[in-house]
Amino acid sequence: MNKLLLTIVLLVALATGANAQQTTLAVTNPTDYQRQEVVEADLQAVYNRLGLTAGETFVIKNGFGQEQAYQISYDGKLLMYVSVLPHSQAEFTIAKGQPAAMKPHVFGRLFPERADDMAWENDRGIYRIYGPALQRSGEKSFGTDVWTKSTPELVLEKRYKMHLWGVGQRDSLRRAGKQKEGNDIYIATSFHHNHGEGMDVYSVGPSLGCGAPALMKNGELVFPYCFKNYKILDNGPLRFTVELIYHPNSDGVTEHRLVSLDRGSHYNKITVWYDGLKQASAWASGVVLNGEGELAIGKDYVLYADPTDNPQINQSQIYVGTLFPNGVDETTRLNGNKNHALGIVRHYNGKPYTYYFGSAWSCNDVKTMAEWQLLANNYLNNIKNPLITDIK
Protein backbone atom coordinates (compact mmCIF):
# COMPACT_ATOMS: atom_id res chain seq x y z
CA MET A 1 0.00 0.00 0.00
CA ASN A 2 2.82 2.38 0.93
CA LYS A 3 4.56 1.57 -2.38
CA LEU A 4 1.33 2.28 -4.30
CA LEU A 5 0.85 5.57 -2.46
CA LEU A 6 4.43 6.58 -3.20
CA THR A 7 3.91 5.79 -6.89
CA ILE A 8 0.80 7.96 -7.02
CA VAL A 9 2.61 10.84 -5.30
CA LEU A 10 5.49 10.57 -7.79
CA LEU A 11 3.11 10.55 -10.76
CA VAL A 12 1.30 13.62 -9.47
CA ALA A 13 4.62 15.37 -8.90
CA LEU A 14 5.76 14.53 -12.43
CA ALA A 15 2.49 15.79 -13.89
CA THR A 16 2.72 18.99 -11.87
CA GLY A 17 6.30 19.48 -13.01
CA ALA A 18 5.27 18.97 -16.65
CA ASN A 19 2.46 21.50 -16.31
CA ALA A 20 4.91 24.00 -14.84
CA GLN A 21 7.09 23.68 -17.94
CA GLN A 22 4.33 24.16 -20.51
CA THR A 23 0.82 25.55 -20.90
CA THR A 24 -1.68 26.01 -23.73
CA LEU A 25 -3.26 29.11 -25.24
CA ALA A 26 -6.60 28.29 -26.87
CA VAL A 27 -8.25 30.84 -29.17
CA THR A 28 -11.90 30.27 -30.11
CA ASN A 29 -13.74 31.93 -32.99
CA PRO A 30 -17.45 32.31 -32.05
CA THR A 31 -18.44 33.73 -35.45
CA ASP A 32 -19.41 31.99 -38.69
CA TYR A 33 -16.60 33.53 -40.77
CA GLN A 34 -12.80 33.41 -40.91
CA ARG A 35 -10.91 35.68 -38.49
CA GLN A 36 -7.34 37.05 -38.61
CA GLU A 37 -6.47 39.56 -35.90
CA VAL A 38 -4.49 40.38 -32.79
CA VAL A 39 -5.93 38.82 -29.63
CA GLU A 40 -5.36 39.69 -25.99
CA ALA A 41 -4.70 36.90 -23.49
CA ASP A 42 -4.17 36.78 -19.72
CA LEU A 43 -0.42 37.32 -19.25
CA GLN A 44 -0.54 36.77 -15.49
CA ALA A 45 -2.14 33.36 -16.05
CA VAL A 46 0.82 32.42 -18.26
CA TYR A 47 3.28 33.52 -15.58
CA ASN A 48 1.37 31.58 -12.94
CA ARG A 49 1.15 28.40 -15.01
CA LEU A 50 4.85 28.43 -15.89
CA GLY A 51 6.07 29.65 -12.51
CA LEU A 52 7.58 32.77 -14.08
CA THR A 53 8.03 36.20 -12.60
CA ALA A 54 7.20 39.35 -14.57
CA GLY A 55 9.82 39.97 -17.23
CA GLU A 56 10.94 36.35 -17.60
CA THR A 57 10.69 35.12 -21.18
CA PHE A 58 8.72 32.36 -22.86
CA VAL A 59 8.21 30.91 -26.33
CA ILE A 60 4.92 30.31 -28.15
CA LYS A 61 4.64 27.62 -30.84
CA ASN A 62 1.89 26.36 -33.13
CA GLY A 63 0.95 22.71 -33.66
CA PHE A 64 3.85 22.19 -36.06
CA GLY A 65 6.33 23.50 -33.50
CA GLN A 66 6.88 26.78 -35.35
CA GLU A 67 7.60 29.76 -33.13
CA GLN A 68 4.95 32.49 -33.11
CA ALA A 69 5.50 36.21 -32.58
CA TYR A 70 3.92 37.85 -29.56
CA GLN A 71 4.02 41.10 -27.61
CA ILE A 72 3.52 42.13 -24.01
CA SER A 73 1.53 45.36 -24.02
CA TYR A 74 2.09 48.36 -21.76
CA ASP A 75 -1.04 47.42 -19.78
CA GLY A 76 0.08 43.85 -19.09
CA LYS A 77 -1.65 41.83 -21.81
CA LEU A 78 -0.25 39.05 -23.96
CA LEU A 79 -0.81 39.95 -27.62
CA MET A 80 -0.68 37.48 -30.48
CA TYR A 81 -1.74 37.59 -34.14
CA VAL A 82 -3.88 34.55 -34.97
CA SER A 83 -5.92 33.04 -37.77
CA VAL A 84 -8.96 30.96 -36.77
CA LEU A 85 -11.55 29.13 -38.88
CA PRO A 86 -15.29 29.79 -38.38
CA HIS A 87 -16.62 28.22 -35.16
CA SER A 88 -13.21 26.66 -34.55
CA GLN A 89 -10.41 26.72 -32.00
CA ALA A 90 -6.68 27.21 -32.53
CA GLU A 91 -4.22 26.02 -29.88
CA PHE A 92 -0.68 27.16 -29.16
CA THR A 93 1.92 25.83 -26.73
CA ILE A 94 3.67 28.22 -24.34
CA ALA A 95 6.89 27.17 -22.61
CA LYS A 96 9.79 28.79 -20.80
CA GLY A 97 12.54 29.96 -23.12
CA GLN A 98 14.15 32.77 -25.03
CA PRO A 99 12.10 33.80 -28.09
CA ALA A 100 13.73 34.47 -31.44
CA ALA A 101 13.83 38.00 -32.84
CA MET A 102 10.35 39.01 -34.00
CA LYS A 103 9.62 40.89 -37.21
CA PRO A 104 7.84 44.19 -36.50
CA HIS A 105 4.51 44.77 -38.24
CA VAL A 106 3.84 48.18 -36.67
CA PHE A 107 6.02 51.20 -36.01
CA GLY A 108 5.72 54.81 -35.00
CA ARG A 109 7.70 57.73 -33.65
CA LEU A 110 7.86 61.50 -33.39
CA PHE A 111 9.44 63.07 -36.47
CA PRO A 112 10.94 66.33 -35.16
CA GLU A 113 12.70 66.73 -38.50
CA ARG A 114 9.23 67.28 -40.06
CA ALA A 115 7.56 69.78 -37.72
CA ASP A 116 7.01 67.28 -34.86
CA ASP A 117 4.76 64.90 -36.78
CA MET A 118 3.58 61.92 -34.76
CA ALA A 119 3.28 59.19 -37.39
CA TRP A 120 2.64 55.47 -37.14
CA GLU A 121 1.93 52.56 -39.46
CA ASN A 122 1.02 48.92 -39.73
CA ASP A 123 0.86 46.58 -42.72
CA ARG A 124 -2.34 48.28 -43.97
CA GLY A 125 -1.88 52.03 -43.65
CA ILE A 126 -0.15 55.07 -42.18
CA TYR A 127 -1.53 57.81 -39.92
CA ARG A 128 -0.19 61.18 -38.85
CA ILE A 129 -1.13 63.72 -36.17
CA TYR A 130 0.46 67.15 -36.11
CA GLY A 131 2.69 68.36 -33.29
CA PRO A 132 3.93 71.45 -31.45
CA ALA A 133 6.32 72.72 -34.13
CA LEU A 134 3.53 72.88 -36.70
CA GLN A 135 1.31 74.79 -34.28
CA ARG A 136 4.11 77.32 -33.70
CA SER A 137 4.33 77.81 -37.46
CA GLY A 138 0.69 78.91 -37.59
CA GLU A 139 -0.34 76.31 -40.18
CA LYS A 140 -3.92 75.19 -39.57
CA SER A 141 -3.89 71.40 -39.66
CA PHE A 142 -6.10 69.96 -36.95
CA GLY A 143 -7.16 66.45 -37.85
CA THR A 144 -5.71 62.99 -38.47
CA ASP A 145 -3.88 62.48 -41.75
CA VAL A 146 -3.92 59.26 -43.78
CA TRP A 147 -1.14 57.96 -46.03
CA THR A 148 -1.91 55.11 -48.38
CA LYS A 149 0.11 51.90 -48.61
CA SER A 150 0.25 49.06 -51.12
CA THR A 151 2.93 47.05 -49.32
CA PRO A 152 2.87 45.21 -45.98
CA GLU A 153 6.43 46.35 -45.27
CA LEU A 154 7.19 49.26 -42.92
CA VAL A 155 8.03 52.34 -44.97
CA LEU A 156 7.65 55.40 -42.71
CA GLU A 157 11.34 55.98 -42.06
CA LYS A 158 12.20 55.60 -45.74
CA ARG A 159 9.43 57.94 -46.87
CA TYR A 160 10.37 60.72 -44.48
CA LYS A 161 14.07 60.42 -45.25
CA MET A 162 13.56 60.47 -49.01
CA HIS A 163 10.98 63.28 -48.88
CA LEU A 164 13.05 65.60 -46.71
CA TRP A 165 16.17 64.99 -48.80
CA GLY A 166 14.19 65.79 -51.94
CA VAL A 167 12.76 68.99 -50.45
CA GLY A 168 16.28 70.13 -49.57
CA GLN A 169 17.58 69.37 -53.05
CA ARG A 170 14.62 71.08 -54.71
CA ASP A 171 15.02 74.25 -52.65
CA SER A 172 18.76 74.36 -53.32
CA LEU A 173 18.27 73.98 -57.06
CA ARG A 174 15.52 76.60 -57.11
CA ARG A 175 17.83 79.09 -55.40
CA ALA A 176 20.34 78.37 -58.15
CA GLY A 177 17.71 79.15 -60.77
CA LYS A 178 17.19 75.51 -61.74
CA GLN A 179 13.43 75.35 -61.31
CA LYS A 180 12.77 72.34 -63.57
CA GLU A 181 15.59 70.23 -62.11
CA GLY A 182 14.36 70.99 -58.61
CA ASN A 183 10.78 70.07 -59.45
CA ASP A 184 11.90 66.83 -61.09
CA ILE A 185 13.78 65.76 -57.95
CA TYR A 186 10.81 66.67 -55.76
CA ILE A 187 8.39 64.59 -57.82
CA ALA A 188 10.83 61.66 -57.76
CA THR A 189 11.23 61.72 -53.96
CA SER A 190 8.21 63.35 -52.30
CA PHE A 191 5.79 61.27 -50.24
CA HIS A 192 3.03 63.24 -51.96
CA HIS A 193 3.70 61.13 -55.08
CA ASN A 194 3.39 57.37 -55.51
CA HIS A 195 6.70 55.58 -56.02
CA GLY A 196 5.15 52.13 -56.14
CA GLU A 197 4.00 51.65 -52.54
CA GLY A 198 1.59 54.49 -51.70
CA MET A 199 1.56 58.22 -50.96
CA ASP A 200 0.14 61.12 -48.94
CA VAL A 201 -2.74 62.54 -50.99
CA TYR A 202 -5.37 63.00 -48.26
CA SER A 203 -6.38 66.58 -47.46
CA VAL A 204 -6.73 67.56 -43.79
CA GLY A 205 -6.18 71.27 -43.12
CA PRO A 206 -8.67 72.86 -40.68
CA SER A 207 -10.81 69.73 -40.37
CA LEU A 208 -11.11 66.49 -38.38
CA GLY A 209 -9.39 64.62 -41.20
CA CYS A 210 -9.94 60.92 -40.53
CA GLY A 211 -11.47 60.37 -37.12
CA ALA A 212 -10.17 63.16 -34.89
CA PRO A 213 -12.48 64.00 -31.96
CA ALA A 214 -13.96 67.42 -31.19
CA LEU A 215 -16.27 69.09 -28.72
CA MET A 216 -19.14 71.12 -30.18
CA LYS A 217 -20.47 74.56 -29.33
CA ASN A 218 -23.63 76.08 -30.81
CA GLY A 219 -23.81 73.28 -33.35
CA GLU A 220 -20.26 73.86 -34.63
CA LEU A 221 -17.10 71.80 -34.20
CA VAL A 222 -14.51 73.17 -31.78
CA PHE A 223 -11.42 71.90 -33.56
CA PRO A 224 -8.47 70.70 -31.53
CA TYR A 225 -5.10 72.07 -32.61
CA CYS A 226 -1.81 70.17 -32.38
CA PHE A 227 -0.83 67.95 -29.47
CA LYS A 228 1.31 69.34 -26.66
CA ASN A 229 2.84 66.20 -25.13
CA TYR A 230 3.01 62.54 -26.11
CA LYS A 231 4.14 59.19 -24.77
CA ILE A 232 4.63 56.07 -26.89
CA LEU A 233 3.43 53.12 -24.79
CA ASP A 234 3.69 50.23 -27.28
CA ASN A 235 5.87 50.01 -30.39
CA GLY A 236 5.56 46.56 -31.89
CA PRO A 237 5.91 44.02 -33.07
CA LEU A 238 2.09 43.70 -33.11
CA ARG A 239 0.63 46.88 -31.58
CA PHE A 240 1.51 50.57 -31.56
CA THR A 241 0.02 52.73 -28.79
CA VAL A 242 0.51 56.44 -28.15
CA GLU A 243 -0.99 58.76 -25.54
CA LEU A 244 -1.46 62.40 -26.58
CA ILE A 245 -2.25 65.45 -24.46
CA TYR A 246 -3.49 68.66 -26.08
CA HIS A 247 -3.24 72.32 -25.14
CA PRO A 248 -6.22 73.60 -23.11
CA ASN A 249 -8.82 75.27 -25.32
CA SER A 250 -10.29 78.74 -24.73
CA ASP A 251 -12.60 77.28 -22.06
CA GLY A 252 -9.69 75.67 -20.19
CA VAL A 253 -10.61 72.14 -21.32
CA THR A 254 -7.74 69.70 -21.96
CA GLU A 255 -8.15 66.81 -24.38
CA HIS A 256 -6.47 63.40 -23.93
CA ARG A 257 -6.25 60.65 -26.53
CA LEU A 258 -5.07 57.05 -26.32
CA VAL A 259 -4.62 55.61 -29.83
CA SER A 260 -3.57 52.08 -30.79
CA LEU A 261 -3.12 50.27 -34.10
CA ASP A 262 -2.68 46.49 -34.47
CA ARG A 263 -1.11 44.36 -37.14
CA GLY A 264 -3.59 43.52 -39.89
CA SER A 265 -6.19 46.12 -38.86
CA HIS A 266 -7.64 48.85 -41.06
CA TYR A 267 -8.91 50.60 -37.92
CA ASN A 268 -7.25 52.38 -35.01
CA LYS A 269 -8.80 52.14 -31.57
CA ILE A 270 -9.05 55.51 -29.81
CA THR A 271 -10.19 56.47 -26.32
CA VAL A 272 -10.71 60.18 -25.70
CA TRP A 273 -11.43 62.10 -22.49
CA TYR A 274 -11.34 65.70 -21.27
CA ASP A 275 -10.21 67.46 -18.11
CA GLY A 276 -11.89 70.68 -17.01
CA LEU A 277 -15.23 70.16 -18.74
CA LYS A 278 -17.55 71.96 -16.34
CA GLN A 279 -20.84 70.94 -17.95
CA ALA A 280 -22.06 68.40 -20.46
CA SER A 281 -21.29 69.28 -24.06
CA ALA A 282 -22.01 67.86 -27.48
CA TRP A 283 -19.10 65.81 -28.82
CA ALA A 284 -18.38 64.47 -32.30
CA SER A 285 -15.99 62.56 -34.48
CA GLY A 286 -16.10 61.63 -38.13
CA VAL A 287 -14.42 62.30 -41.45
CA VAL A 288 -13.92 65.36 -43.62
CA LEU A 289 -15.80 65.25 -46.93
CA ASN A 290 -13.25 66.31 -49.52
CA GLY A 291 -14.74 66.52 -53.00
CA GLU A 292 -17.80 64.54 -54.07
CA GLY A 293 -17.06 60.97 -53.03
CA GLU A 294 -19.56 58.29 -52.07
CA LEU A 295 -20.84 58.64 -48.50
CA ALA A 296 -22.45 55.95 -46.33
CA ILE A 297 -23.99 56.81 -42.95
CA GLY A 298 -25.38 54.21 -40.56
CA LYS A 299 -26.51 54.32 -36.94
CA ASP A 300 -23.01 53.42 -35.69
CA TYR A 301 -20.67 54.39 -38.54
CA VAL A 302 -19.77 56.98 -41.17
CA LEU A 303 -17.82 55.86 -44.26
CA TYR A 304 -16.52 57.90 -47.18
CA ALA A 305 -14.72 57.32 -50.48
CA ASP A 306 -12.28 60.24 -50.56
CA PRO A 307 -11.27 61.15 -54.14
CA THR A 308 -7.71 62.26 -53.11
CA ASP A 309 -6.31 65.76 -53.51
CA ASN A 310 -5.95 65.33 -57.30
CA PRO A 311 -8.60 62.91 -58.60
CA GLN A 312 -7.82 63.52 -62.27
CA ILE A 313 -4.22 62.34 -61.92
CA ASN A 314 -4.37 59.94 -58.96
CA GLN A 315 -7.43 58.05 -60.26
CA SER A 316 -7.90 56.21 -56.95
CA GLN A 317 -9.93 56.44 -53.75
CA ILE A 318 -9.00 56.55 -50.08
CA TYR A 319 -11.69 54.85 -48.03
CA VAL A 320 -12.01 56.41 -44.58
CA GLY A 321 -14.41 55.83 -41.72
CA THR A 322 -15.27 56.05 -38.06
CA LEU A 323 -17.06 53.30 -36.15
CA PHE A 324 -19.05 53.83 -32.93
CA PRO A 325 -19.69 50.43 -31.31
CA ASN A 326 -20.58 52.16 -28.03
CA GLY A 327 -23.27 54.18 -29.77
CA VAL A 328 -23.89 57.82 -30.65
CA ASP A 329 -27.08 59.87 -30.54
CA GLU A 330 -26.93 60.80 -34.20
CA THR A 331 -24.94 60.25 -37.38
CA THR A 332 -25.28 63.08 -39.85
CA ARG A 333 -23.66 65.39 -42.38
CA LEU A 334 -22.51 68.81 -41.16
CA ASN A 335 -21.80 71.44 -43.80
CA GLY A 336 -19.38 74.32 -43.25
CA ASN A 337 -16.05 75.64 -44.48
CA LYS A 338 -15.08 71.97 -44.46
CA ASN A 339 -17.97 69.53 -44.72
CA HIS A 340 -17.98 66.50 -42.41
CA ALA A 341 -19.86 63.27 -41.80
CA LEU A 342 -20.17 62.87 -38.03
CA GLY A 343 -21.28 60.71 -35.17
CA ILE A 344 -22.54 62.98 -32.38
CA VAL A 345 -23.03 62.41 -28.64
CA ARG A 346 -25.43 65.11 -27.45
CA HIS A 347 -24.68 65.18 -23.71
CA TYR A 348 -21.06 64.16 -23.27
CA ASN A 349 -19.54 64.57 -19.80
CA GLY A 350 -15.84 64.27 -20.62
CA LYS A 351 -15.43 60.67 -19.43
CA PRO A 352 -13.43 58.15 -21.52
CA TYR A 353 -15.21 57.26 -24.74
CA THR A 354 -13.88 54.63 -27.15
CA TYR A 355 -14.46 54.46 -30.90
CA TYR A 356 -12.49 53.50 -34.03
CA PHE A 357 -11.16 55.30 -37.10
CA GLY A 358 -9.42 53.88 -40.13
CA SER A 359 -8.71 53.75 -43.83
CA ALA A 360 -7.97 51.65 -46.90
CA TRP A 361 -6.87 52.36 -50.48
CA SER A 362 -8.42 51.22 -53.75
CA CYS A 363 -4.95 50.40 -55.11
CA ASN A 364 -4.32 47.95 -52.29
CA ASP A 365 -6.60 45.40 -50.62
CA VAL A 366 -9.99 47.20 -50.57
CA LYS A 367 -10.98 47.91 -54.16
CA THR A 368 -14.47 49.40 -53.85
CA MET A 369 -16.76 51.25 -51.47
CA ALA A 370 -18.91 48.11 -51.26
CA GLU A 371 -15.90 46.20 -49.90
CA TRP A 372 -15.21 49.02 -47.42
CA GLN A 373 -18.81 48.81 -46.21
CA LEU A 374 -18.54 45.04 -45.77
CA LEU A 375 -15.27 45.39 -43.88
CA ALA A 376 -16.81 47.98 -41.53
CA ASN A 377 -19.79 45.71 -40.86
CA ASN A 378 -17.48 42.80 -40.06
CA TYR A 379 -15.27 44.95 -37.85
CA LEU A 380 -18.23 46.13 -35.80
CA ASN A 381 -19.39 42.53 -35.46
CA ASN A 382 -15.88 41.46 -34.41
CA ILE A 383 -15.88 44.06 -31.63
CA LYS A 384 -19.19 42.72 -30.34
CA ASN A 385 -18.03 39.09 -30.72
CA PRO A 386 -14.32 39.01 -29.86
CA LEU A 387 -12.15 35.94 -30.25
CA ILE A 388 -12.08 34.09 -26.92
CA THR A 389 -8.73 33.29 -25.32
CA ASP A 390 -8.09 30.77 -22.56
CA ILE A 391 -4.87 29.74 -20.81
CA LYS A 392 -5.23 26.10 -19.81
Residue pairs with C-beta under 8 A, 6 or more apart in sequence:
19 49
20 49
20 50
20 51
21 50
21 95
21 96
22 50
22 93
22 94
22 95
23 46
23 49
23 50
23 93
23 94
23 95
23 391
23 392
24 91
24 92
24 93
24 94
24 391
24 392
25 41
25 46
25 60
25 78
25 80
25 91
25 92
25 93
25 94
25 389
25 390
25 391
26 89
26 90
26 91
26 92
26 389
26 390
26 391
26 392
27 39
27 80
27 82
27 84
27 89
27 90
27 91
27 92
27 387
27 388
27 389
28 84
28 88
28 89
28 387
28 388
28 389
28 390
29 35
29 84
29 85
29 86
29 87
29 88
29 89
29 387
30 87
30 385
30 387
30 388
31 86
31 87
31 381
31 382
31 385
32 86
32 87
33 86
33 378
34 83
34 84
34 85
34 86
35 82
35 83
35 84
35 382
35 387
36 81
36 82
36 83
36 84
36 264
37 81
37 82
37 262
37 264
37 265
37 382
37 387
38 79
38 80
38 81
38 82
38 238
38 239
38 262
38 263
38 264
38 265
39 79
39 80
39 81
39 82
39 386
39 387
39 389
40 73
40 77
40 78
40 79
40 389
41 77
41 78
41 79
41 80
41 389
41 391
42 77
42 78
42 389
42 391
43 72
43 76
43 77
43 78
44 76
45 391
46 52
46 58
46 78
46 94
46 391
47 53
47 54
47 56
49 94
49 391
50 58
50 94
50 95
50 96
52 58
52 96
56 96
57 96
57 97
57 98
57 99
58 94
58 95
58 96
58 97
58 99
59 67
59 94
59 95
59 96
59 97
59 98
59 99
60 67
60 68
60 70
60 80
60 92
60 93
60 94
60 99
61 67
61 68
61 92
61 93
61 95
62 68
62 90
62 92
62 93
63 91
63 92
67 99
67 100
68 80
68 92
69 80
69 81
69 102
69 103
69 237
69 238
70 78
70 79
70 80
70 99
70 102
70 238
71 78
71 79
71 80
71 102
71 234
71 236
71 237
71 238
71 239
72 78
72 79
73 79
73 233
73 234
73 239
73 241
74 233
74 234
74 241
75 233
79 238
79 239
79 262
80 92
80 238
81 105
81 238
81 262
81 263
81 264
82 90
82 387
83 90
84 90
84 387
94 391
102 237
103 237
104 154
104 236
104 237
105 122
105 123
105 152
105 154
105 236
105 237
105 238
105 263
105 264
106 120
106 121
106 122
106 123
106 154
106 235
106 236
106 237
106 238
106 239
106 240
106 261
106 262
106 263
107 120
107 121
107 154
107 156
107 157
107 235
107 236
107 240
108 118
108 119
108 120
108 121
108 156
108 232
108 235
108 240
108 242
108 261
109 118
109 119
109 120
109 156
109 232
109 235
110 116
110 117
110 118
110 131
110 230
111 117
111 118
111 119
111 160
112 133
113 160
113 164
114 160
114 163
114 164
115 130
115 131
115 133
115 134
115 137
116 130
116 131
116 132
116 133
116 134
116 226
117 128
117 129
117 130
117 131
117 134
118 128
118 129
118 130
118 131
118 227
118 230
118 242
118 244
119 126
119 127
119 128
119 129
119 147
119 156
119 160
120 126
120 127
120 156
120 240
120 242
120 261
121 127
121 147
121 149
121 154
121 155
121 156
121 240
121 261
122 240
122 261
122 262
122 263
122 264
122 265
123 149
123 152
123 153
123 263
123 264
124 149
124 152
124 264
124 265
124 266
124 360
124 364
124 365
125 146
125 147
125 148
125 149
125 266
125 358
125 359
125 360
125 361
126 146
126 147
126 148
126 149
126 155
126 156
126 198
126 200
127 144
127 145
127 146
127 147
127 210
127 261
127 268
127 359
128 144
128 145
128 146
128 147
128 200
129 144
129 145
129 212
129 226
129 227
129 244
130 141
130 142
130 145
130 226
130 227
131 226
131 227
131 230
132 226
132 227
132 228
134 141
134 226
135 225
135 226
135 247
140 205
140 206
141 204
141 205
141 206
141 226
142 204
142 205
142 206
142 207
142 208
142 209
142 212
142 223
142 224
142 225
142 226
143 204
143 207
143 208
143 209
143 210
143 211
143 212
143 223
143 288
144 204
144 208
144 209
144 210
144 211
144 212
144 357
145 200
145 202
145 204
145 209
145 210
146 202
146 209
146 210
146 318
146 320
146 359
147 159
147 191
147 198
147 199
147 200
147 202
148 194
148 198
148 199
148 200
148 201
148 202
148 316
148 318
148 359
148 361
148 363
148 364
149 155
149 197
149 198
149 361
149 364
150 196
150 197
150 198
150 361
150 363
150 364
151 197
151 198
153 197
155 197
155 198
159 191
160 191
162 189
162 191
163 189
163 190
163 191
163 192
165 189
166 185
166 186
166 188
166 189
166 190
167 186
167 190
169 182
169 185
169 186
169 189
170 182
170 183
170 185
170 186
171 182
172 182
173 179
173 181
173 182
173 185
174 182
187 193
188 195
191 199
191 200
192 199
192 200
192 201
193 199
194 314
198 361
198 363
198 364
201 308
201 309
201 310
201 314
201 318
202 209
202 210
202 290
202 306
202 308
202 309
202 318
202 320
202 359
203 288
203 290
203 309
204 288
205 338
206 223
206 337
206 338
207 223
207 288
207 338
207 340
208 214
208 221
208 223
208 285
208 286
208 287
208 288
208 340
209 287
209 288
210 287
210 288
210 320
210 321
210 322
210 357
210 358
210 359
211 268
211 270
211 285
211 286
211 287
211 320
211 321
211 322
211 355
211 356
211 357
211 358
212 224
212 285
212 357
213 224
213 255
213 257
213 270
213 272
213 283
213 284
213 285
214 221
214 222
214 223
214 224
214 283
214 284
214 285
215 221
215 222
215 249
215 253
215 274
215 277
215 281
215 282
215 283
215 284
215 348
216 222
216 281
216 282
216 283
216 284
216 344
217 281
217 282
219 282
220 336
221 284
221 334
221 336
221 340
222 249
224 246
224 249
224 255
225 246
225 247
226 246
226 247
227 244
227 245
227 246
227 257
228 245
228 246
228 247
229 244
229 245
230 242
230 243
230 244
230 245
231 242
231 243
232 240
232 241
232 242
233 241
233 242
233 243
234 240
234 241
234 260
237 263
238 262
238 263
239 260
239 261
239 262
239 263
240 260
240 261
241 258
241 259
241 260
242 258
242 259
242 260
243 256
243 257
243 258
243 259
244 256
244 257
244 258
244 259
245 254
245 255
245 256
246 254
246 255
246 256
246 257
247 254
248 254
248 276
249 255
251 276
251 278
252 276
253 274
253 275
253 276
253 277
253 350
254 274
254 275
254 276
255 272
255 273
255 274
256 272
256 273
256 274
256 275
257 270
257 271
257 272
258 270
258 271
258 272
259 268
259 269
259 270
260 268
260 269
260 270
261 268
261 269
265 358
266 358
266 359
266 360
266 366
266 375
266 379
267 321
267 323
267 356
267 357
267 358
267 379
268 356
268 357
268 358
269 354
269 356
270 354
270 355
270 356
270 357
271 352
271 353
271 354
272 285
272 352
272 353
273 350
273 351
273 352
273 353
274 350
275 350
277 349
277 350
280 347
280 348
280 349
281 347
281 348
281 350
282 344
282 345
282 346
282 347
282 348
283 344
283 345
283 348
283 353
284 334
284 340
284 342
284 343
284 344
284 345
285 322
285 342
285 343
285 355
285 357
286 302
286 322
286 340
286 341
286 342
286 343
287 302
287 303
287 304
287 306
287 320
287 321
287 322
287 340
287 341
287 357
288 338
288 339
288 340
289 295
289 304
289 333
289 338
289 339
289 340
289 341
290 306
290 307
290 309
291 306
291 307
291 311
292 307
293 304
293 305
293 306
293 307
293 317
294 304
294 305
294 369
295 302
295 303
295 304
295 305
295 333
295 341
296 302
296 303
296 304
296 369
296 373
297 303
297 331
297 332
297 333
297 341
298 331
299 331
300 323
300 324
300 325
300 327
300 328
300 331
300 343
300 380
301 321
301 322
301 323
301 324
301 331
301 343
301 376
301 380
302 321
302 322
302 331
302 341
302 342
302 343
303 319
303 320
303 321
303 369
303 372
303 373
303 376
304 319
304 320
304 321
304 341
305 317
305 318
305 319
305 369
305 372
306 317
306 318
306 319
306 320
307 317
308 314
308 316
308 317
308 318
316 361
316 362
316 363
317 361
317 362
317 369
318 359
318 360
318 361
318 362
319 359
319 360
319 361
319 362
319 366
319 369
319 372
320 357
320 358
320 359
321 357
321 358
321 359
321 372
321 376
322 343
322 355
322 356
322 357
323 355
323 356
323 357
323 358
323 376
323 379
323 380
323 383
324 331
324 343
324 355
324 356
325 354
325 355
325 356
325 380
325 383
325 384
326 353
326 354
326 355
328 343
328 344
328 345
329 344
329 345
329 346
330 343
330 344
330 346
331 341
331 342
331 343
331 344
332 341
332 342
332 344
333 339
333 340
333 341
333 342
334 340
334 341
334 342
343 355
345 353
356 379
356 383
360 366
360 372
360 375
362 368
366 372
366 375
